[in-house]
Amino acid sequence: MAEMRVLVTGAASGIGKGIAEKFLAKGSKVILLDKDEETLTNTIEELKSLNPSVQSVLCDLRNEVKIQAAADGAWSYWDGIDVLVNNAGVAVRESFIDIPLSNWDHILDVNLRGTFLLSQILAKKMIDSKISGSIINMSSKNGLSGSSKLTHYNSSKAGINLLTQSMAVELAAMNIRVNAVAPGFIETPLDRNLKQKEKNLNLTDKTPMKRLGTIHEVANGVYFLASKEASYITGTTLVIDGGHLANGSEF
């Protein structure tokens, strides 16, 4: 994967930042895309000490005009993208009957529509440039099994799984592999805030490994799927959840 050109969305913090760090540590050139300009600027300055081959693109994935501009700008940095990691996503915990349409639209727009649009634009560019590319989408264990208070988020991630498979089927002939990763409960600021808001919530109660996963462990999965070691893998969703979904029948 040395000298691969990689675009990671939602990369200013959390899992996206960890994914960017993984690729940079392996010698890749990485572009970080995010809508949070201040955090993105700070992260870029931090990561340049790891590898100077890092750039940034500011973009709100709810806006198709900005997505097109961001894709064009990212492509122009090194005249191509070999790996696209669609990591950006949002979530709100609220009961099904209380979900306002604005929240439904926001979450589906970022998590699913934004992933579709950016992937479509860059896949076309890969095909025109005859690049053997790799696209990795961020799913979730919540896209494979239902849960309360996350109907919109769960629906968006279920959509990611079928989007991934459908893209993989069509793009295989153009030498573009498409896969997804589905993390379980990962130690991030989002999970820490969740535990603080819902004091009685035990995130790992049904997880056989009895701990949260780490950002590094998710990044390892993404890197593997993008690497030559996964050259015959496309259309799959790699679950990284400590066995949580496997324990579905446990009380």
PAMI-74464 format. One line per 4 residues: number of its first residue (from 1); for each residue y, z, x of N, C-alpha, C. Coordinates in steps of 0.1 Angstrom, whole numbers, always signed. Last residue first. Layout:
residues N
NUM> Y Z X Y Z X Y Z X ~ ... .
END
This chain:
residues 251
251> -138 +266 -296 -129 +274 -305 -118 +281 -296 ~ -144 +233 -285 -144 +247 -282 -134 +254 -291 ~ -143 +206 -287 -151 +213 -297 -150 +228 -296 ~ -129 +196 -265 -123 +195 -278 -130 +203 -289 .
247> -130 +194 -237 -133 +207 -244 -129 +208 -258 ~ -121 +171 -228 -135 +172 -229 -139 +185 -236 ~ -94 +177 -227 -99 +169 -238 -114 +169 -239 ~ -93 +193 -203 -88 +198 -216 -94 +190 -227 .
243> -100 +187 -176 -111 +189 -186 -107 +193 -200 ~ -76 +184 -162 -84 +196 -160 -96 +198 -169 ~ -63 +160 -167 -60 +171 -176 -69 +183 -174 ~ -59 +129 -166 -57 +139 -155 -53 +152 -162 .
239> -74 +99 -174 -71 +112 -179 -70 +122 -167 ~ -65 +67 -172 -71 +77 -164 -65 +91 -168 ~ -73 +40 -190 -64 +51 -190 -71 +63 -183 ~ -76 +5 -182 -81 +18 -183 -70 +29 -184 .
235> -69 -21 -175 -71 -18 -189 -76 -4 -192 ~ -87 -24 -144 -75 -28 -153 -79 -25 -167 ~ -100 -24 -113 -97 -16 -125 -85 -21 -132 ~ -105 -36 -89 -113 -41 -101 -111 -32 -113 .
231> -88 -22 -71 -86 -36 -73 -94 -42 -85 ~ -83 +3 -62 -85 +1 -77 -85 -13 -80 ~ -77 +1 -36 -90 +8 -39 -93 +7 -54 ~ -52 -9 -35 -63 -19 -34 -76 -12 -37 .
227> -32 +10 -60 -37 +7 -46 -49 -4 -47 ~ -26 +20 -84 -17 +9 -79 -23 +3 -66 ~ -44 +40 -88 -44 +29 -97 -36 +17 -92 ~ -35 +58 -68 -48 +52 -67 -49 +40 -76 .
223> -9 +66 -78 -10 +58 -65 -24 +51 -64 ~ -17 +80 -100 -9 +68 -102 -10 +59 -89 ~ -31 +101 -89 -38 +92 -98 -30 +79 -100 ~ -11 +113 -74 -23 +108 -67 -30 +98 -76 .
219> +6 +122 -94 +11 +111 -85 -1 +105 -77 ~ -9 +143 -104 -6 +131 -112 -2 +119 -104 ~ -8 +160 -82 -21 +155 -87 -20 +143 -96 ~ +19 +166 -80 +12 +159 -69 -1 +153 -74 .
215> +23 +181 -102 +29 +168 -102 +22 +159 -91 ~ -7 +198 -112 +5 +196 -104 +10 +182 -105 ~ -20 +215 -142 -20 +205 -131 -7 +204 -124 ~ -26 +249 -148 -18 +237 -150 -21 +227 -139 .
211> -59 +262 -154 -46 +262 -147 -39 +249 -151 ~ -86 +261 -162 -78 +273 -163 -65 +274 -155 ~ -105 +242 -163 -100 +245 -150 -91 +257 -150 ~ -107 +239 -192 -118 +244 -184 -114 +249 -170 .
207> -83 +247 -214 -85 +239 -203 -96 +245 -194 ~ -75 +263 -235 -87 +255 -237 -90 +245 -225 ~ -53 +276 -223 -64 +284 -230 -77 +276 -232 ~ -30 +267 -211 -43 +264 -205 -55 +271 -211 .
203> -9 +274 -226 -11 +260 -224 -25 +257 -218 ~ -3 +295 -250 -11 +295 -238 -15 +281 -235 ~ +24 +309 -266 +17 +296 -264 +10 +297 -250 ~ +40 +329 -273 +26 +331 -275 +18 +319 -272 .
199> +66 +320 -268 +61 +331 -260 +46 +332 -261 ~ +82 +293 -267 +71 +298 -275 +62 +307 -268 ~ +101 +291 -247 +106 +290 -261 +95 +295 -270 ~ +87 +293 -223 +97 +303 -226 +101 +303 -240 .
195> +70 +271 -225 +64 +284 -225 +74 +295 -228 ~ +89 +251 -223 +81 +252 -235 +75 +266 -236 ~ +99 +254 -197 +108 +256 -209 +100 +258 -222 ~ +76 +246 -183 +81 +260 -182 +90 +263 -193 .
191> +73 +219 -191 +63 +229 -195 +68 +243 -194 ~ +97 +210 -179 +95 +208 -193 +85 +218 -198 ~ +93 +214 -151 +104 +222 -158 +102 +221 -174 ~ +57 +215 -147 +70 +208 -146 +80 +217 -153 .
187> +25 +214 -144 +36 +223 -140 +49 +216 -137 ~ +10 +199 -172 +14 +198 -158 +25 +207 -155 ~ -16 +193 -193 -5 +202 -191 -2 +203 -176 ~ -25 +160 -187 -26 +171 -196 -14 +180 -193 .
183> -18 +125 -184 -18 +139 -179 -20 +148 -190 ~ -30 +96 -181 -28 +105 -193 -29 +119 -188 ~ -20 +64 -169 -25 +77 -166 -21 +86 -178 ~ -31 +30 -172 -23 +41 -176 -28 +54 -170 .
179> -28 -5 -160 -35 +8 -163 -25 +18 -168 ~ -31 -38 -152 -23 -28 -160 -32 -17 -164 ~ -27 -63 -127 -35 -53 -133 -26 -43 -141 ~ -23 -97 -124 -16 -85 -127 -25 -74 -134 .
175> -34 -123 -123 -35 -113 -111 -26 -101 -112 ~ -34 -137 -145 -22 -139 -136 -22 -129 -125 ~ -55 -128 -159 -56 -141 -154 -45 -145 -144 ~ -45 -103 -167 -55 -104 -157 -56 -118 -151 .
171> -28 -103 -189 -22 -105 -176 -33 -106 -165 ~ -43 -98 -212 -35 -110 -211 -31 -113 -197 ~ -55 -73 -207 -63 -85 -211 -56 -98 -209 ~ -33 -57 -202 -43 -59 -192 -51 -71 -195 .
167> -19 -56 -226 -13 -62 -215 -24 -66 -204 ~ -39 -41 -241 -35 -55 -245 -28 -63 -233 ~ -40 -17 -227 -52 -25 -228 -48 -40 -231 ~ -13 -8 -230 -19 -10 -217 -31 -19 -218 .
163> -11 -6 -258 -2 -16 -251 -8 -19 -237 ~ -29 +14 -262 -32 +1 -267 -23 -10 -261 ~ -14 +35 -249 -28 +32 -246 -32 +18 -250 ~ +11 +35 -262 +10 +32 -248 -4 +28 -244 .
159> +4 +45 -287 +8 +31 -286 +7 +27 -272 ~ -1 +71 -280 -12 +64 -285 -9 +49 -284 ~ +26 +78 -274 +16 +77 -263 +3 +70 -267 ~ +38 +77 -299 +43 +68 -289 +33 +67 -277 .
155> +24 +97 -313 +23 +83 -317 +28 +73 -306 ~ +32 +119 -299 +18 +115 -299 +16 +101 -303 ~ +60 +119 -306 +56 +118 -292 +41 +113 -291 ~ +58 +123 -334 +65 +111 -328 +61 +109 -313 .
151> +44 +147 -335 +39 +135 -342 +45 +123 -336 ~ +43 +173 -326 +46 +163 -317 +42 +149 -322 ~ +34 +195 -341 +48 +195 -337 +52 +184 -327 ~ -1 +195 -331 +10 +198 -340 +24 +197 -333 .
147> -21 +167 -321 -16 +180 -320 -4 +183 -329 ~ -48 +144 -314 -37 +148 -322 -33 +163 -318 ~ -55 +125 -285 -60 +135 -295 -47 +141 -301 ~ -44 +106 -269 -58 +105 -271 -64 +115 -281 .
143> -18 +112 -264 -20 +99 -270 -35 +97 -273 ~ -20 +137 -252 -15 +136 -266 -16 +123 -272 ~ -25 +131 -226 -36 +135 -234 -33 +135 -249 ~ -5 +101 -221 -6 +116 -222 -20 +119 -229 .
139> +9 +76 -201 +4 +80 -214 +4 +95 -214 ~ +28 +55 -183 +26 +69 -185 +22 +72 -199 ~ +14 +26 -167 +21 +32 -178 +18 +47 -179 ~ +16 +5 -141 +10 +17 -145 +19 +24 -155 .
135> +9 -27 -129 +17 -19 -138 +10 -7 -142 ~ +9 -48 -101 +2 -36 -108 +12 -29 -116 ~ +5 -83 -91 +12 -70 -94 +3 -60 -100 ~ +7 -107 -71 -4 -100 -77 +0 -85 -79 .
131> +32 -131 -78 +29 -118 -72 +17 -112 -79 ~ +44 -156 -84 +30 -155 -80 +26 -142 -72 ~ +68 -156 -96 +68 -155 -81 +54 -155 -75 ~ +61 -158 -123 +69 -169 -117 +69 -169 -102 .
127> +48 -132 -125 +41 -145 -127 +48 -157 -120 ~ +69 -115 -120 +57 -115 -111 +50 -128 -112 ~ +86 -121 -142 +90 -124 -128 +79 -124 -118 ~ +69 -113 -163 +73 -127 -162 +78 -130 -148 .
123> +68 -86 -157 +56 -93 -156 +59 -108 -155 ~ +95 -78 -162 +90 -78 -148 +77 -86 -146 ~ +96 -81 -190 +106 -88 -181 +100 -89 -167 ~ +75 -65 -199 +75 -79 -202 +85 -87 -192 .
119> +83 -39 -189 +70 -46 -185 +70 -61 -187 ~ +106 -35 -204 +107 -36 -190 +94 -43 -184 ~ +95 -35 -231 +105 -45 -226 +106 -46 -211 ~ +75 -14 -231 +72 -28 -234 +82 -38 -228 .
115> +91 +8 -225 +80 +4 -216 +76 -10 -218 ~ +108 +8 -247 +114 +6 -233 +103 +2 -223 ~ +89 +13 -267 +97 +1 -267 +103 -2 -253 ~ +79 +39 -259 +71 +27 -261 +78 +14 -260 .
111> +99 +58 -251 +85 +59 -246 +77 +46 -248 ~ +123 +50 -263 +122 +52 -249 +108 +51 -244 ~ +117 +45 -290 +125 +35 -283 +123 +37 -268 ~ +103 +68 -299 +96 +55 -298 +104 +45 -290 .
107> +125 +86 -296 +113 +88 -288 +105 +75 -288 ~ +144 +75 -314 +147 +78 -300 +135 +79 -292 ~ +131 +75 -339 +135 +62 -333 +138 +64 -318 ~ +127 +102 -343 +115 +93 -343 +119 +80 -335 .
103> +153 +111 -344 +144 +115 -333 +132 +107 -332 ~ +162 +97 -367 +169 +95 -354 +160 +100 -342 ~ +147 +107 -387 +145 +94 -383 +151 +91 -370 ~ +137 +141 -381 +147 +132 -386 +144 +118 -380 .
99> +109 +160 -391 +114 +150 -381 +125 +141 -387 ~ +98 +178 -408 +112 +180 -404 +117 +170 -394 ~ +72 +173 -411 +80 +171 -423 +95 +173 -420 ~ +62 +179 -385 +61 +165 -390 +71 +164 -402 .
95> +82 +201 -365 +71 +199 -375 +73 +185 -381 ~ +88 +195 -330 +93 +198 -344 +82 +194 -354 ~ +97 +190 -298 +87 +197 -306 +94 +200 -319 ~ +102 +159 -282 +109 +170 -290 +98 +177 -298 .
91> +104 +139 -253 +96 +146 -263 +105 +157 -270 ~ +105 +109 -233 +111 +120 -239 +102 +126 -250 ~ +100 +91 -202 +96 +95 -215 +104 +107 -220 ~ +91 +70 -175 +102 +76 -183 +97 +79 -197 .
87> +72 +55 -161 +70 +70 -162 +80 +76 -173 ~ +59 +29 -153 +67 +32 -165 +65 +47 -168 ~ +60 +14 -123 +54 +26 -129 +64 +30 -140 ~ +51 -16 -108 +60 -10 -118 +53 +3 -124 .
83> +48 -32 -78 +43 -22 -86 +54 -16 -96 ~ +63 -53 -67 +48 -54 -67 +42 -44 -76 ~ +91 -72 -71 +85 -59 -74 +70 -61 -74 ~ +117 -90 -52 +104 -88 -59 +100 -74 -61 .
79> +138 -88 -33 +133 -101 -38 +119 -100 -44 ~ +147 -63 -30 +138 -68 -20 +131 -81 -24 ~ +168 -62 -50 +169 -54 -38 +160 -60 -27 ~ +162 -78 -73 +170 -84 -62 +171 -75 -49 .
75> +149 -61 -90 +141 -72 -84 +149 -78 -72 ~ +169 -44 -98 +158 -38 -90 +151 -50 -83 ~ +185 -62 -113 +190 -55 -101 +179 -50 -92 ~ +167 -70 -133 +173 -80 -124 +178 -74 -111 .
71> +164 -45 -145 +152 -52 -140 +157 -63 -130 ~ +190 -39 -154 +183 -30 -144 +171 -37 -138 ~ +194 -59 -172 +203 -58 -160 +196 -50 -150 ~ +174 -53 -191 +174 -66 -185 +182 -66 -172 .
67> +183 -28 -199 +170 -29 -193 +169 -42 -185 ~ +208 -34 -210 +208 -26 -198 +194 -27 -191 ~ +198 -47 -233 +207 -54 -224 +207 -47 -210 ~ +183 -27 -246 +176 -39 -240 +185 -47 -231 .
63> +184 +6 -244 +193 -5 -245 +187 -17 -238 ~ +168 +27 -239 +170 +24 -253 +178 +12 -255 ~ +169 +33 -212 +158 +25 -217 +158 +22 -232 ~ +196 +32 -193 +191 +39 -205 +181 +29 -211 .
59> +199 +33 -157 +195 +25 -169 +191 +35 -181 ~ +205 +27 -124 +209 +35 -135 +206 +27 -148 ~ +185 +26 -96 +191 +18 -106 +193 +27 -118 ~ +182 +30 -60 +183 +35 -73 +189 +25 -83 .
55> +160 +30 -31 +172 +26 -38 +172 +32 -52 ~ +146 +35 +1 +147 +39 -13 +161 +35 -19 ~ +138 +36 +29 +136 +25 +20 +135 +29 +5 ~ +139 +59 +44 +152 +53 +40 +151 +41 +31 .
51> +121 +87 +36 +119 +73 +39 +132 +66 +35 ~ +130 +113 +36 +115 +110 +37 +113 +96 +41 ~ +156 +112 +33 +152 +118 +45 +137 +116 +47 ~ +159 +100 +9 +162 +92 +20 +157 +98 +33 .
47> +155 +120 -10 +144 +112 -6 +146 +103 +6 ~ +181 +131 -13 +170 +140 -8 +159 +131 -3 ~ +196 +110 -23 +200 +115 -10 +189 +124 -4 ~ +182 +107 -47 +182 +96 -37 +185 +101 -24 .
43> +188 +130 -60 +174 +128 -56 +173 +117 -46 ~ +216 +127 -65 +211 +138 -56 +197 +136 -52 ~ +215 +105 -82 +222 +104 -69 +217 +115 -60 ~ +201 +116 -104 +195 +104 -97 +202 +103 -83 .
39> +218 +135 -113 +205 +139 -108 +199 +128 -99 ~ +239 +118 -121 +241 +129 -112 +228 +133 -105 ~ +228 +100 -140 +234 +95 -128 +235 +106 -118 ~ +201 +96 -158 +209 +107 -154 +215 +104 -140 .
35> +184 +75 -162 +197 +74 -169 +207 +86 -166 ~ +167 +58 -136 +169 +69 -145 +182 +67 -152 ~ +146 +45 -111 +154 +42 -123 +155 +55 -131 ~ +142 +40 -77 +142 +50 -87 +151 +46 -99 .
31> +122 +20 -57 +135 +20 -65 +133 +30 -76 ~ +108 +20 -25 +108 +25 -38 +122 +24 -44 ~ +84 +7 -3 +98 +7 -6 +99 +10 -21 ~ +58 +28 +13 +63 +18 +3 +79 +18 +2 .
27> +47 +47 +29 +53 +36 +35 +59 +25 +26 ~ +37 +70 +17 +27 +60 +21 +33 +47 +27 ~ +60 +83 +9 +52 +89 +20 +41 +79 +26 ~ +67 +67 -12 +75 +67 +0 +67 +72 +12 .
23> +47 +74 -31 +47 +60 -26 +56 +59 -13 ~ +53 +101 -34 +40 +97 -30 +40 +83 -24 ~ +79 +100 -44 +77 +107 -31 +63 +102 -26 ~ +75 +89 -69 +83 +82 -59 +80 +87 -45 .
19> +60 +109 -81 +54 +96 -79 +62 +88 -68 ~ +80 +129 -82 +68 +131 -74 +60 +118 -71 ~ +98 +117 -100 +102 +120 -86 +90 +122 -77 ~ +81 +118 -123 +86 +105 -117 +91 +107 -103 .
15> +78 +145 -128 +66 +137 -124 +71 +124 -117 ~ +110 +157 -119 +97 +159 -124 +86 +150 -119 ~ +137 +132 -115 +131 +145 -114 +117 +145 -119 ~ +143 +105 -115 +152 +114 -109 +147 +128 -107 .
11> +127 +86 -127 +123 +91 -114 +133 +101 -108 ~ +123 +69 -149 +123 +84 -151 +121 +91 -138 ~ +103 +45 -132 +113 +49 -142 +112 +64 -144 ~ +99 +29 -101 +95 +40 -109 +106 +44 -119 .
7> +89 +1 -84 +99 +6 -93 +93 +17 -101 ~ +81 -9 -51 +77 -2 -63 +90 +3 -71 ~ +66 -29 -28 +79 -28 -35 +76 -22 -49 ~ +48 -20 +1 +48 -24 -13 +62 -21 -19 .
3> +45 -10 +26 +55 -20 +24 +54 -26 +10 ~ +12 -1 +22 +23 -1 +30 +32 -13 +27 ~ -12 +0 +8 +0 +0 +0 +13 +0 +8 .
END
